[in-house]
Amino acid sequence: MEQINQMEYRGLSLLDEIRTVELAIDENTRTLHIYDIAEVVAPIYNFDKRTYELSEGFYKMGDVLRNKRILTEHEEAHRVTLNEWIANGTFYFYVPQKKVKMFADDQIVELSGDHSHTNQKTELFSYYKERIEDTL
């Protein structure tokens, strides 16, 4: 049986305000769904490279989760670097403007509306997708 754990993470938004991010963690598939309306850990756009990249807030959150042994093997948690932790996971960011971004294989892509190419639990994906659509 697949189990999804949920938790919250608090960090600074782009406006330097303390905000909360909701996380749904699937340890079996090493996937993290991040509902981030305040854009605390959302990818940022690098105008020089013309692509999205992971934000400083994401790296801070990732380090906290890695140290709490989330998405790591318990016996190896102290040996996994932050970059290895990130490289071994898949991260979905649910952000304002009805957008879903996915980080996997060292790249960030904005997902299209059908999401048929994902192998995630459909109800979880739909739940967060509906919530970002309701925010506008």
Phi and psi in degrees as GROMACS dihedral restraints (atoms count N, CA, C in turn):
[ dihedral_restraints ]
;  ai    aj    ak    al  type     phi  dphi    fc
    3     4     5     6     1   -84.3    20    10
    4     5     6     7     1   132.1    20    10
    6     7     8     9     1  -118.4    20    10
    7     8     9    10     1   133.3    20    10
    9    10    11    12     1  -108.5    20    10
   10    11    12    13     1   123.2    20    10
   12    13    14    15     1   -98.4    20    10
   13    14    15    16     1   143.1    20    10
   15    16    17    18     1  -121.2    20    10
   16    17    18    19     1   146.0    20    10
   18    19    20    21     1  -156.6    20    10
   19    20    21    22     1   173.5    20    10
   21    22    23    24     1  -119.1    20    10
   22    23    24    25     1   151.4    20    10
   24    25    26    27     1  -130.8    20    10
   25    26    27    28     1   136.6    20    10
   27    28    29    30     1  -110.3    20    10
   28    29    30    31     1   136.0    20    10
   30    31    32    33     1  -156.6    20    10
   31    32    33    34     1  -177.3    20    10
   33    34    35    36     1   -89.3    20    10
   34    35    36    37     1   133.0    20    10
   36    37    38    39     1   -80.5    20    10
   37    38    39    40     1   179.9    20    10
   39    40    41    42     1   -61.3    20    10
   40    41    42    43     1   -22.8    20    10
   42    43    44    45     1   -95.3    20    10
   43    44    45    46     1    15.5    20    10
   45    46    47    48     1    57.9    20    10
   46    47    48    49     1    38.1    20    10
   48    49    50    51     1  -111.3    20    10
   49    50    51    52     1   143.6    20    10
   51    52    53    54     1   -74.3    20    10
   52    53    54    55     1   121.8    20    10
   54    55    56    57     1  -132.3    20    10
   55    56    57    58     1   163.5    20    10
   57    58    59    60     1  -109.5    20    10
   58    59    60    61     1   140.2    20    10
   60    61    62    63     1  -116.2    20    10
   61    62    63    64     1   136.2    20    10
   63    64    65    66     1   -95.4    20    10
   64    65    66    67     1   137.3    20    10
   66    67    68    69     1  -123.4    20    10
   67    68    69    70     1   137.5    20    10
   69    70    71    72     1  -120.1    20    10
   70    71    72    73     1   120.3    20    10
   72    73    74    75     1  -113.5    20    10
   73    74    75    76     1   123.3    20    10
   75    76    77    78     1  -111.0    20    10
   76    77    78    79     1    98.8    20    10
   78    79    80    81     1   -64.5    20    10
   79    80    81    82     1   -35.6    20    10
   81    82    83    84     1   -63.6    20    10
   82    83    84    85     1   -41.2    20    10
   84    85    86    87     1  -100.6    20    10
   85    86    87    88     1     4.8    20    10
   87    88    89    90     1    53.8    20    10
   88    89    90    91     1    49.4    20    10
   90    91    92    93     1  -121.1    20    10
   91    92    93    94     1   140.9    20    10
   93    94    95    96     1  -127.7    20    10
   94    95    96    97     1   121.0    20    10
   96    97    98    99     1   -98.0    20    10
   97    98    99   100     1   127.4    20    10
   99   100   101   102     1  -121.7    20    10
  100   101   102   103     1   110.9    20    10
  102   103   104   105     1   -92.0    20    10
  103   104   105   106     1   108.4    20    10
  105   106   107   108     1  -133.9    20    10
  106   107   108   109     1    73.5    20    10
  108   109   110   111     1   -70.5    20    10
  109   110   111   112     1   -30.8    20    10
  111   112   113   114     1   -84.5    20    10
  112   113   114   115     1    -0.8    20    10
  114   115   116   117     1    55.4    20    10
  115   116   117   118     1    54.3    20    10
  117   118   119   120     1   -82.2    20    10
  118   119   120   121     1   -42.5    20    10
  120   121   122   123     1  -125.0    20    10
  121   122   123   124     1     7.2    20    10
  123   124   125   126     1   -63.9    20    10
  124   125   126   127     1   151.4    20    10
  126   127   128   129     1   -60.0    20    10
  127   128   129   130     1   149.8    20    10
  129   130   131   132     1  -113.1    20    10
  130   131   132   133     1   153.9    20    10
  132   133   134   135     1   -91.0    20    10
  133   134   135   136     1   126.4    20    10
  135   136   137   138     1   -96.9    20    10
  136   137   138   139     1   108.3    20    10
  138   139   140   141     1   -67.8    20    10
  139   140   141   142     1   -30.2    20    10
  141   142   143   144     1   -65.7    20    10
  142   143   144   145     1   -43.6    20    10
  144   145   146   147     1   -90.5    20    10
  145   146   147   148     1   -12.2    20    10
  147   148   149   150     1    57.0    20    10
  148   149   150   151     1    46.2    20    10
  150   151   152   153     1  -155.0    20    10
  151   152   153   154     1   163.8    20    10
  153   154   155   156     1   -82.6    20    10
  154   155   156   157     1   150.9    20    10
  156   157   158   159     1  -142.7    20    10
  157   158   159   160     1   160.4    20    10
  159   160   161   162     1   -66.9    20    10
  160   161   162   163     1   142.4    20    10
  162   163   164   165     1   -87.9    20    10
  163   164   165   166     1   165.3    20    10
  165   166   167   168     1   -61.1    20    10
  166   167   168   169     1   -37.2    20    10
  168   169   170   171     1   -61.4    20    10
  169   170   171   172     1   -37.8    20    10
  171   172   173   174     1   -65.7    20    10
  172   173   174   175     1   -43.1    20    10
  174   175   176   177     1   -62.5    20    10
  175   176   177   178     1   -39.0    20    10
  177   178   179   180     1   -64.5    20    10
  178   179   180   181     1   -45.3    20    10
  180   181   182   183     1   -63.9    20    10
  181   182   183   184     1   -43.9    20    10
  183   184   185   186     1   -58.3    20    10
  184   185   186   187     1   -39.8    20    10
  186   187   188   189     1   -66.2    20    10
  187   188   189   190     1   -39.3    20    10
  189   190   191   192     1   -63.8    20    10
  190   191   192   193     1   -46.8    20    10
  192   193   194   195     1   -65.4    20    10
  193   194   195   196     1   -39.4    20    10
  195   196   197   198     1   -62.0    20    10
  196   197   198   199     1   -43.1    20    10
  198   199   200   201     1   -68.2    20    10
  199   200   201   202     1   -24.4    20    10
  201   202   203   204     1   -86.9    20    10
  202   203   204   205     1     4.0    20    10
  204   205   206   207     1    65.0    20    10
  205   206   207   208     1    37.4    20    10
  207   208   209   210     1   -93.9    20    10
  208   209   210   211     1   132.8    20    10
  210   211   212   213     1    63.7    20    10
  211   212   213   214     1    28.3    20    10
  213   214   215   216     1  -134.2    20    10
  214   215   216   217     1   158.2    20    10
  216   217   218   219     1   -73.2    20    10
  217   218   219   220     1   133.9    20    10
  219   220   221   222     1   -58.3    20    10
  220   221   222   223     1   -38.5    20    10
  222   223   224   225     1   -75.9    20    10
  223   224   225   226     1   -17.7    20    10
  225   226   227   228     1  -105.1    20    10
  226   227   228   229     1    -0.3    20    10
  228   229   230   231     1   -57.2    20    10
  229   230   231   232     1   -37.1    20    10
  231   232   233   234     1   -76.0    20    10
  232   233   234   235     1   -13.6    20    10
  234   235   236   237     1   -97.1    20    10
  235   236   237   238     1   -13.6    20    10
  237   238   239   240     1   -84.1    20    10
  238   239   240   241     1   124.8    20    10
  240   241   242   243     1   -78.7    20    10
  241   242   243   244     1   164.9    20    10
  243   244   245   246     1   -61.4    20    10
  244   245   246   247     1   -42.9    20    10
  246   247   248   249     1   -63.1    20    10
  247   248   249   250     1   -38.0    20    10
  249   250   251   252     1   -67.2    20    10
  250   251   252   253     1   -41.0    20    10
  252   253   254   255     1   -59.3    20    10
  253   254   255   256     1   -45.4    20    10
  255   256   257   258     1   -66.7    20    10
  256   257   258   259     1   -44.3    20    10
  258   259   260   261     1   -64.3    20    10
  259   260   261   262     1   -27.0    20    10
  261   262   263   264     1   -91.2    20    10
  262   263   264   265     1     4.9    20    10
  264   265   266   267     1  -120.6    20    10
  265   266   267   268     1   168.5    20    10
  267   268   269   270     1  -120.8    20    10
  268   269   270   271     1   132.3    20    10
  270   271   272   273     1  -126.5    20    10
  271   272   273   274     1   126.9    20    10
  273   274   275   276     1  -108.3    20    10
  274   275   276   277     1   127.2    20    10
  276   277   278   279     1  -109.7    20    10
  277   278   279   280     1   120.3    20    10
  279   280   281   282     1  -103.1    20    10
  280   281   282   283     1   109.4    20    10
  282   283   284   285     1  -124.9    20    10
  283   284   285   286     1   170.7    20    10
  285   286   287   288     1   -58.4    20    10
  286   287   288   289     1   172.8    20    10
  288   289   290   291     1    63.9    20    10
  289   290   291   292     1    29.0    20    10
  291   292   293   294     1    56.3    20    10
  292   293   294   295     1    38.1    20    10
  294   295   296   297     1  -109.5    20    10
  295   296   297   298     1   145.1    20    10
  297   298   299   300     1  -125.7    20    10
  298   299   300   301     1   125.2    20    10
  300   301   302   303     1  -117.0    20    10
  301   302   303   304     1   142.8    20    10
  303   304   305   306     1  -121.6    20    10
  304   305   306   307     1   133.8    20    10
  306   307   308   309     1  -111.2    20    10
  307   308   309   310     1   120.7    20    10
  309   310   311   312     1  -159.5    20    10
  310   311   312   313     1   150.0    20    10
  312   313   314   315     1    53.3    20    10
  313   314   315   316     1    40.1    20    10
  315   316   317   318     1    64.2    20    10
  316   317   318   319     1    27.1    20    10
  318   319   320   321     1  -146.4    20    10
  319   320   321   322     1   154.6    20    10
  321   322   323   324     1  -112.1    20    10
  322   323   324   325     1   128.1    20    10
  324   325   326   327     1  -127.0    20    10
  325   326   327   328     1   145.1    20    10
  327   328   329   330     1   -88.8    20    10
  328   329   330   331     1   127.7    20    10
  330   331   332   333     1   -83.5    20    10
  331   332   333   334     1   147.3    20    10
  333   334   335   336     1   -77.2    20    10
  334   335   336   337     1   175.8    20    10
  336   337   338   339     1   -67.7    20    10
  337   338   339   340     1   -29.1    20    10
  339   340   341   342     1   -83.3    20    10
  340   341   342   343     1   -30.8    20    10
  342   343   344   345     1    55.8    20    10
  343   344   345   346     1    23.9    20    10
  345   346   347   348     1   -69.3    20    10
  346   347   348   349     1   -18.0    20    10
  348   349   350   351     1   -82.8    20    10
  349   350   351   352     1    -5.4    20    10
  351   352   353   354     1   -87.1    20    10
  352   353   354   355     1   150.8    20    10
  354   355   356   357     1  -110.9    20    10
  355   356   357   358     1    22.8    20    10
  357   358   359   360     1   -83.9    20    10
  358   359   360   361     1   166.7    20    10
  360   361   362   363     1   -62.2    20    10
  361   362   363   364     1   119.9    20    10
  363   364   365   366     1   -60.3    20    10
  364   365   366   367     1   -41.2    20    10
  366   367   368   369     1   -66.6    20    10
  367   368   369   370     1   -35.3    20    10
  369   370   371   372     1   -69.7    20    10
  370   371   372   373     1   -44.7    20    10
  372   373   374   375     1   -60.9    20    10
  373   374   375   376     1   -45.4    20    10
  375   376   377   378     1   -64.7    20    10
  376   377   378   379     1   -39.4    20    10
  378   379   380   381     1   -57.6    20    10
  379   380   381   382     1   -49.7    20    10
  381   382   383   384     1   -71.2    20    10
  382   383   384   385     1   -37.1    20    10
  384   385   386   387     1   -60.9    20    10
  385   386   387   388     1   -44.4    20    10
  387   388   389   390     1   -63.4    20    10
  388   389   390   391     1   -37.8    20    10
  390   391   392   393     1   -66.6    20    10
  391   392   393   394     1   -39.4    20    10
  393   394   395   396     1   -71.5    20    10
  394   395   396   397     1   -28.4    20    10
  396   397   398   399     1   -70.5    20    10
  397   398   399   400     1   -29.7    20    10
  399   400   401   402     1   -77.5    20    10
  400   401   402   403     1   -13.2    20    10
  402   403   404   405     1   -77.4    20    10
  403   404   405   406     1   -16.8    20    10
